[in-house]
Amino acid sequence: MYTYEQVIQRRVNGSVDFNNNWTEYKNGFGFADHEFWIGNDMLYRLTSQKPQELRVDMERFNGEKAYAVYSRFAVGDESSKYKLEVNGYSGNAGDSLDYHNNMKFSTPDEDNDSDSSRSCASKYRSGWWFNSCSHTKPNGQYTDSEKTGYEFVTWKLWKNSWISLKSIKLMICPRD
């Protein structure tokens, strides 16, 4: 059992806009004690020093909670477009990140997804490791009540739905 002391992303009330450009996602934004993105450069530094495990805690508006743990989580440097490596799922939320494994990071002004017909980051107004487009959007649009839609903060494989989440938090810790 690990202690997850390093929070890398948090959404709780929509007070921070996650519809940001490449530079903002690179450097990070928001407030560490509230809603924020730690920054892709920092993610690279943290995950390149030693192997990291990722835990994602989430809650729906009806109070239901779920989690996902990944025994391997790493982010490449900027020259790799912050390529995501994630595997080793366990938990009760469903493995929504598997769809994003080995994807490059995209923002509305930097389209690196695998969908040649559109920019997923522009469509969903957020930065993420979009494939074509996503099975989870922790950085999607926040809504203050339960709604169903692709554009919201979601974790699709939790009950196979696009129901918006009340909160989501991504945390990492070094693995042994």
N, C-alpha and C positions, 0 to 999 in steps of 0.2 A: 504494500500500500504506500503510495507516494503522497507527499504534501505539495499541493499546487499553489505555490506562492507567487508565481509570475502570471498576472492577468495580461493577456495580449489584446483583448477586445471585449467590450461590454455594451449592451443595449438594454435600457430599462424604461425610458419614457419619451424618446424622440427629441430630446433637447439639443442634440448635436446632429447637424446635417452630414450624412455620409455620401452625398452626391458630390464627390470631390475629384480633383484631377490627379494625375500621376505623381506630381511633386508632393502633394499633400499626403497621399497614401505612402509615399516613400519616407517622408519625415515623421508622419504621425500627426494626429489631431485629436481635439477633445480634451477631456479632463480625466486623469487616471483614477480619481475616486468616484467617477460617474460614468458617462458614456464616452468611449474613446476607441481609437485604433492606435496601437503602439508604434506603427511605422514598419514598412517593409525592410528598410536597412537594419533596423533593430532586430526584426525577426531573423534576418540572415545571420547577424552577429550572434544572437542567442542560440540558434540551432546549428551553427557551424562549429561552435566550441566543443560541444559534447552532445551525444544523442539525447533527444527530448521526447517526452510523451505528451500528448495533447488530451485534455479533458474539456468537453463541451457540456455545460449545464444549461437547461432550457425549461421554461415554464409557459403554459398556455394561460389564457385569460380566465379559464374555469378552475385554475389552481393545480391542474395536473402538471407533474414534473417528470423529466426524463434526462438521461445523460448518454453521452458517447465518449469512449476512451479509445485513443489510437496509440499503440505502443511505439510507433515511429512517426515523427513529425519533423520535417525539415523544409526550409525555404532557401532557394538559391540566391545568388547575388543579383544585382541589377542587370548585369550583362546577360544573365539567363532569363531576364524578365521575371525574376523572383519565382521561378518554377517551384511548384509544390510537390513534396513527396510525403505521402501519408498512407499508412497501412496498419494492420494489426488491430482491427476494430473489435471492441466488446462494449456491452451496455444494453440499454432497453429502448433507445431512440431510433434504431435503424442506421445502417451505414450509408448515410447521405453523402459523405465526403469521398467515397470510392470513385464516384463519377467525376470528381475534380482532380484525382491523382494525376500527377505529371503535367498539369496544365500550367500555363503562364498566367501571370496576374494581368488583369485588364481594368482600365478605368474609362470613363466616358471619352477621354481624349487620347487613349492608347488602347486600341483594339487588338488583343492577342488571343481571342477565343477561337474555337474551331468551327464556328458558324460563319460561313462565307457570305451568307445573305443578309446579315445584320450584325450590329454591335450589341452584344448582350448587356455590357456595362452601360451603354447609352440608353437602351430600352428600359433597364431596371434601375437606372439612376444610382449606381453604386459601383464600387470597386470590389473585385473578387477573382478567384481562379475559375473563371467561367469556362465551361466546355461548350456545349451547344444547347441550352445555356446553363441550367443548373438544377441540382437536387437540393440545394440549400442556399439561402441568402441571409447570413447573419448581418450583412451590411445593407440589406434592402430597406425599403421605405417602412418606417415605423407607423403603426396605427394604434390609437388609444383604446380600441375595443376589438373583439374577435371579428375578423373578416377572412374571406377566402379569396386568394388571388396570388398569381405568380410573383407580383412585384413586391410583396411584403417580406418582412423578416420571417423566414420559414425554415423548416427542416422536413422536407417532403416525405422521407421514409418513416417518420414517426406517424404511424397509423395511415400511411400512404395518402397524405392529404396536403393541401397548400393552405392550411389554417395558419393565420398570423400568430406569432408568439408575443407574449407579454414581455419576456426577457430572455436574453441569451448571453452567456459568458464563456469565452475561450481562455483556457489557462494551460500553461506548460510547466513541466518540471523535468530535471535531468533524470535519465534512466541509469540504473546501475550497470 
